[in-house]
Amino acid sequence: MIRPILILDRTHTALDGDVLEHFALDELLGRHTGEGGPAVCHFWRHAGSFVMGSRDSRLPQTRTAVRALHASGIDAVVRHSGGAAVPLDAGVINVSLILPILESIHRQNFRQDFQRMVSLIQRAVMQACRAAGAEEAEVAAGEIEGAFCPGDYDLSVGGRKFCGIAQRRQRKALIIQAFVIVEGSGSARARLVRSFYDTAAAGADPGQYPLVIPEYTASLEELTGIGSGKAGIARFIEGVKQVIRAENTEQVMNADAVELILADKARIKETAAKLRQRYELP
């Protein structure tokens, strides 16, 4: 039986602070889910951050590129899930699906969890378009060469990427993380990533980093009729929630324990500090 999913919307919390605390919370929630707690759909966003993949951290001039980001007021960290560099700001909604690992299923097809996130975002965009009275956009899955953080499960409209998906596996839980560019300029964000690689990858083999072409990335605001600014963001988030609610066939239990994790800010900060130390630049 598929467990019901608890909706945890933290997009209205402060956008500053340590971006790794969001990843730390995912880690703690994953442990709770793996021990029998509810599955969770966690929404969050963060301003002024640049999140690198582990491969990015090993490029020849990454430290120089990070210093340039810091000089621009942008924090730069290395994340523990897969993928490459992603810039985060208030117009990027991060969606984490935190699910228990069902061993018998995962031995057969470990990619099905990526597919579950793909389906969730596709249906959420459809719901958001309907809410805005706009034509439903056709969201395709598959790598978009030239987009930043390319992968097999890129989501795009008309050949332009707006969403990337990565996965983090714990012993008993799985965390599927998607970044969704909802509003603003996708190409402007891609130019920031391109600038990072222009510096960080100096002297590196071209196969070690993505060649970013700014025009291949866009936001849902640019690609669909969901609307701009806060209205578009609200429609997308509500679209995800509608899909989750439709899948929940029973009341979500054990939510109190999740509230206790959220309240334990010291534990979240401690976990974030451990992540920063473990995945610090070489």
Residue, then its C-alpha position, 0 to 999 in steps of 0.5 A: m500500500i502506498r503511504p499517504i503524503l504529508i504536505l509541508d509548505r515552507t515557501h513562506t518562511a524566511l528566504d535567507g540564512d543557510v541554504l543547507e538547512h533545507f537539505a538538512l531538514d530533508e535528511l531528518l525527515g527522510r530518517h523519520t519516514g524510513e522509520g515508519g513516519p509519513a511520506v512527505c512532500h516538502f516545498w521550499r525556496h531560498a534567495g541568493s544561493f548557488v548549489m553545486g554538485s560534487r563534480d562541480s566542486r572538483l573543477p580546477q578553478t572552482r574556488t576562484a569561481v566561488r569567491a566571485l559568487h561571494a563577492s556578488g552576495i551569493d552563497a555557494v555550497v555543495r549538495h549531497s544529491g546528484g546533478a550539477a550547479v543550480p542557482l536558487d532565488a525566490g522564483v525557484i520552487n524546490v520540491s522534495l518527495i521523501l518516500p520510504i524505500l520498498e526494497s522489493i520494488h526498488r530492485q525491479n526498477f529504481r527509476q520509478d521514483f524519478q518518474r513519480m516526480v516527473s508525473l507530479i510536476q507535469r500534472a501540477v503544471m496542468q492544474a496551474c494552467r487550468a487555474a489561470g484559464a490558460e491553455e494546458a502546456e505540454v511538459a516533456a521529459g528528457e535531457i535538454e542539452g545546453a540547459f544547466c544541470p542537465g539530466d535524463y529527467d529534465l522537464s521542458v516545454g517547447g525544448r526549453k528546460f524549467c525543471g531538473i530532478a536529482q535523487r538522494r538515497q538513505r538506507k530506508a528512505l529516498i529523497i527525490q528533489a526537483f528545482v522548478i523555475v516558476e517565474g522570472s528569466g530562465s536565461a538570466r539564471a543560465r548566464l550566471v551558471r555559464s559564468f561560473y563554469d567559464t571560471a571554474a572549468a578553466g583548463a578542465d576537460p570539456g566532458q567534466y562540466p555542462l556547456v550551458i546555452p542560456e536560451y535553452t532554459a526558461s521559467l514557467e512564467e515564460l513558457t506557459g500562461i500560469g501568470s507572473g510573480k506571486a500569482g504564478i508561484a501560488r498557482f504552481i504550488e497549489g497545483v502540486k498540492q492538488v495532485i498530492r491530495a488526490e493521491n492521498t486515500e487516507q488521513v495522514m498520521n504521525a504529523d506531530a513527529v514532523e512538527l517536532i523535527l521542525a521545532d528542533k532548530a538546533r538539530i537542523k543547524e547541526t545537520a546542516a553543519k555536518l553536510r557543509q563539512r562533509y561536502e566542502l570544497p576540496 
